[in-house]
Amino acid sequence: MTRAVVIGAGIAGLLAARVLAGHHTEVVLVDRDRIPVEPGHRAGIPQGSHVHALFARGLRTVEDLLPGFAAALRDRGGHQVDVGADLAIATRHGWGLRFDSGLTVIGASRPLIEATIRDAVLARPNVRLVARHQADALTGDRRRVESVTIRNLADQTTCELGVDLVVDASGRASRLSRWMASLGCPPIPETVIDAHFGYATRRYRLPESPGSRNWRGCYALPLGPSVTRGGVIAPIENGQWIVTLSGVGADRPSAADTEFLPFARSLDTSYLAEVLADAEPLTPVACSNSTVNHRRRFDQVSGLPANVLAIGDAACTFNPIYGQGMTVAALSARLLDECLMRTVDRPDRLARLFHRELAALHTVPWLLATTSDMSYPSTDGPPPTRRQRLLARYLDRVLAAGARDRRAQAAFLDVLNMVRHPAALLTPSVLLSVVAARHGAATGLAAGPPPST
């Protein structure tokens, strides 16, 4: 019998458990929260109230891991959205062109997405969830961990779970670096980049008469340094719409209900505020400032236990404004499966291989998130590299071209949905579009509704 313990039952932990169920006799998910039977918010998911995006590549990957996931999410109220045709994207250059892209996402709340994944994973007979328990320590040495100490948060009793493999998916608050130090391991190099983004979210019911609403999602994209405020309206279950506003530094939205609509009016386009003017608020405003980019480089340290892995936000967190987290979590789970198969005869090589491959997986989403965040003067962290400064300027030109040229907008959407590498933005056709847009008349962002497809 072999046992894997996953610390954290969020999306990264659940998908890791799904993969581990194919390699271990027993998989135990440990989480400190009370896990709701029905979809609901919980304390361990600080971003759970806000808009979440499982981009096209992420949706495809989860579907591969959990066949039937997309249909189940739709059956529970999720809305299928083509990000090219149905999502209206506003930048400071205008509304991006809209067309059928074949890039499908499903509009749903984070609690519903997580619950749908959780139900599918826990349906596997060798996966069990231990809720209201906290992992407190690892027992072992620098070569191998033998057990995990977990504490019952109801009565404070502790027990040790013997393990063959430990996967830390405990999120931004991960204590794995500290536990590694207690085993005598070297420090884990870390990079933190904080643009001081803040979010405010409400749920609404929009009028049944759509008026100018020729879209199924609307996104005012905040890409610095001149644009510090953004917003998104997206459909979720139960006939509701979720609205998240964002801002940087002193421009962050407040938790006051009375200030939500005025903040929406302050965006580069007032269209989102116009849509909300006749909408019915269903919830108070929920705020969060948990938006730091934080990368832990386990791949850069030798002499770590061979059977301890970090995944999801425990390894690398991205500013959630760019919507990369769930997709990266899904790709990381698939990578875990591949690494387990490649090391089946040499498990002592698993951690080294996985962390090296995971670092490569993180490179592009980290570059995209931090390149944008580093363009704001308020950002704390290392200064942007020359490569990042050039990328930021070029991305802005691609967005300008995307308001006039389908090829540029299609390339941007492919990169946004992580189905193509950013190098796709440098193909001859996109470069020609960028040059043409640079020398053409500026589109400008009108206050009115976005054009239809």
N, C-alpha and C positions, 0 to 999 in steps of 0.2 A: 504494500500500500504506500502511495506517495501523497503528500499533502502540500498544497500551495496556499499561502495566506495572502490576501489582497487587503491592504489597509486603505480604506476609503471606498464607498459604494456610490460615487458619482459616475458620470458617463465614462471617464477613463478607466475607473476601477471595474465597472460592470463589463465593459468590452474586453478588458484584460482577463476577467474571470471567464468570459465566454471562450476565449482562446485557450486558457489554461485547462478548462474542462476537457479538452481533447487530448491533454498530455498528462494529466494527473488523476489519481483515483478520487481525491477529494479536493475541493476548492472552498475555502472559507473567506467570506467577505466580512470585514470588521468595520463598523462605522459608529461614530459617537452619537449620531442623530437618532431620533425616533423616525423611522421610515414610514411615511403615510401609506395607507392601503390604497387610497385614491390619489391622483396627482395633486400635489400641494407643495407649498414652499417649505423649506427647512433651513435651519440656522447655518448648517455647514456649506450652503451654496450661496455666498454673498451676492452673486450676480443673478440669482434665480428669478428675480422679479422683472428683469429687463429683457429687451428683445434679444433673441438668440437666433443664430443662423447655422444650419447644417448645410454647408455649401454643396454644390452638385457632386463633387468628388467624395465628400464626406458621406452624403446620402448613399451613393453607390457602394461605398466601402462598408457601411453599416448593413446595407442590404445583402452584401456578400457574406458577412459574418452571421447575420440573422435573417435568413430568407423570409419574406413576408412582412418585414418591418414597415416598409413604406405603406403597404396596404392597410396594415393595422393602425398606423398613425392617421391615415385618412379616415378610416372607419371610426376613429375616436374624435373626429372633428377637424383634423388638419386640412389645410388648403394647398393643393398643388399649384405651384407658381413657376412659370418660365421666366428666368431672370432677365432674358433679353426682351421678351414681349410684354410681360406683366409687371415688371419692376421699373418704375420711373425714377431715374437717377439724376439729381441736380448737382451741378458743380458751379464754381464761379464763372465758368465759361458758357453755361447754358444747360439745357436738358439733353442728356445723352440720347442718341438715336435708339429707337426701339424696333425690334424684329424678332421673329421666332429663332431662338438660339439652340433649343434642345438641351439647355442646361436647367435641370429641374431641381427645385427645392420644395420643401413642404412647410408652410406657415403654421406654427404651433408654439405654445408656450414651452419654456424650458422644463417645468414640472411634467408636462405631458410627454415630451420627448424622452425624458429620463424614465418616467414610469413605464412607457412602452418598451424601452430597452430592458428595464429591470424585470418586467414580467416575463419577457422572452428568455432572459438569462437564468432567472430563478426557476424556470420550468425544467431546466436540466437537472436530472436526479442527483448529480454529484456536486452541485453548487448549493451552499447554504449561506444565509445571511445572519450575522450576529450583530444586532443593532444595540444602541445605547452602551457600547463598549469602546474603550479607548486603548489604542496600542501605546504602551509606555516605554518599552525597552526591547532591545535585541540581545540575545545571549549567544555568545560564540567568540570568534576571534577574527583577525584580519583575513583569514582564508575562507571561513565558512560560518554562517549563522545556524545555530541549532534550534532555537525556539524564539517565539515572540511572547512577551508578557502583555496580557490584556487585562484591563480593569473594568469591572461592571460599574457603570456610573450611577446605578440605582442604590447599590449597597456597598460600593467601594471594595468589594472582594476582588482578588486577582487570581489569575491562573496562567499557566504557560502552555502554549500550543507548539508542539514539535513541528518543525517545518523542513521540507525539502527545498522550497523556494519562497521568497518573500518579494512581493511587488508593492512598492509604496505609491499609492495613488491618492494620497491624502490632501493634495492640492497646494495652494499658495502657502499654507501654514505648515508645510512639511517639516518634520524634525529629523529627517534622515541624516542630514549633515552632522547634526549633534550626536546622533546614535553612532554614526561611523567613527567620530572622534573618540567616543567612549570605548570603542573596540580597538583603539590604537591606530586608526587609519589616518592618512594625511588629510589636511584640509581640502575641501572641495572648492575649486575656483568658481566665483560667482560674478555675474555682471548685472547691474540694476540700472534701468533707464526709466525715468518717471517724468512724464509730461504733465502730470497733475490734472488729468482728465477727471471729470465728474459726470454722473448720470442722474437723470430724474425721469421716472416712468409713471404713467397712468394707463389704465384700461378704459376704453370708451365703447359706446355703441354708436355707430355712425347712422345717419338718416338712411331709411330704406331707399329713398330716391337718390340715385348716385350722382345726379347733376353732371359735373365735369369729370367725375371719377372714372376714367377709362383705364385704370390700373388696378392691380391687386396688392401693390406695395409701393411705397413712395419713400425715397431716401435722399435727404440733403446731405451730401458727403462733406465731412470736415477734413480737409487736407491743408495743412499749414504751409507757410506761417501766417498768411493773410486771412485764412478762414479758421476761426477758433470755435465756432459753434456749428452744431449739426443736429439732425433729427431724422427719425424714421417712423413710419406708420406701417404696420404689418398685420395681416389677418391671423387670428388664432381661433381656437375652438370656442364653442358656445355662442357663435355669432358676435364675438367681441373682436376689438382691434386693440393692439398694444402700441403705445406711443412712447418712444424713448428720445429724450433730448440730451445733448451732450455739450460740454464746454471745457475750455482749458484754463487752468489757473484761476484768475479773478473772474473769468467769464463763465464759471460753472453755474448750472441752474440750481435753484434752492428747492427745499422740500415744501415750500408754501404752495397750497393749492391755488391761491389767487395769483401767483407769479408764473404759473405754468404756461398759460396761453400768451401772456406778454413776451415770455422768452421765445416761444415759437414764432411770434411775429418778428423777432429780431434776427432771424436767420437770413441768409443771403436771398432766399426766396420766402415770401410771406405765404406761399400757397398752402403749406402744411397748417398754418394757423387758420387760413380760410376754411379748410376742410373741417377743422376742429370747432369752429365757431358755433356750428349748429349741432355738434355731437353731444351725447350724454356721458358725462364722466361716471365711471362705475367704481372707481377706487380712489383712495387718497394717493398723493404723490409718494413714491418710494425712491430714495436716493442712495447712491453708492459712489465711493471714491476709490474702490479697490481695483486700480487699473494699471499697476506697475508692470513693466516688462522685466522679468527676472529669470535669468538663465543660469542653471547649475551645471557645470561641465564635469560630470562623472567620467567622461571619456578621457579627460586629461590627467587622470590620477591612476597610477598603478598600485597594486597591493590592496585592492578592495575585495570584500567577500564575493566569491564567484556566484553565490545564489541570492543576491539582493539586487533588485532592479528598481529604478525610479521611472515613472511614466506620467503622462499628463502634466498638470501644473506643478507636480512635485519635481519635475525635471526642468520645465520651461513654461513660463507664463507669458502671455501676450496681452497687450492692451485690448480688452474685449470689443472696443469700437470697430475693430477690423474683422470680427466674426470668425477668427481662425481656429479657436480653441477646440471646438467639438470635432471639426474635421481632422485636425492634427491628432486628437485623441484616437479617432477611428483608424487613421493611418498607422499610428504607433502600435495599436493592438494587432493589426495585420503584420507589422514588422516583427512583433514579439512572436507571432506564430511561425514566421519564416526562420527566425533565429533559433527557436526551440527545435525545429526540424533539422537545422544545420548542425546543431550541437548535441544531437541525441546520443551520440557515442562519446562525446567529450563535454559533459555538463560543466566542467571546470572552466570552460571558455565562454560560457553563456553571457555573463555580465559584461565582460570586456567587449565581446562582439556586439551585443545589443546596444550598449551605451555609445559605441563608436558609430553604429548605423543610425541610432536615434539622433545623435548630434548632426549627422548629415541631413537627416529629414528636417530638423529644425532650422537649417541654414536659411532657406528661402523665406518661410513665414517670419522668422526673426528679422531678416533684412528688411522686408516690406514694412513690418510694424514699427521698427525702430527708426527706419529712414524717415518715415512721416513724423514720428514723435520728436525726433531730434531737430526737426526744422523749427520747433517753437522755442523762443528765447527763454521760456520758463522751465525748460526741461533740465532735470538733474541727471547727470551721468557723463560718460566720456563724450568728447566732442565728435561730431560726425566725421567720417572719413571722406576723402575726396570722392571715392566711389559712391558713397551715400549722397553727397551733395549733388553729384551729377545725376544720380537716379531720381532724386526728388524733383529736380528741374525737368527731367525728361518725362516723368509720370504726369506732371502738370500739363505738358504739351500733348501727351497722349489723350488726356481728358478733354483738352480743347479740341483736338481732332475728332474725338468721339461724339461731339455735338454736331458734326457735319458729315462724318465719313463712317460708313458701316464697318469697314475693315478695322479701323482703329478701335471702335467701340467693341467689336467682337473679340479682338485680342485682349483688351482690358478685362472684359467679362470672363474670358478663359483664365486669365491670371488670377482674378479675384476669386474665382471658384476653384482654384488650385488644380485645374485640369491640364494646364500648360505652364512651363517654366517661364519666368519673366523674360528670358531671351526671346520669347515669341514677340515681344514688343519691338524687337530690333530687326524683324524681317523686312525685306525691301518694300513690300506693299505698305506696311505700317509706317516705315520711315518716310515714304512718299506722302502719305496722308498727314503726317506730322508737319512736314515741310510746307505742304499746301495750306494747312490750317494756320501755320505761323505767318504766312504771307497774305492770307485772306482777311476778310473783314471779321472782326470779333463778333461772336454770336451774342454774348451777354446773357444774363439770366433774367428773364422776364418774371414778373410777379404772378402771371396767370398760370393756368393749368398746363401740364406737360402735353406735348403733341401725342397723338395716338400712333399705333404701329402703322 
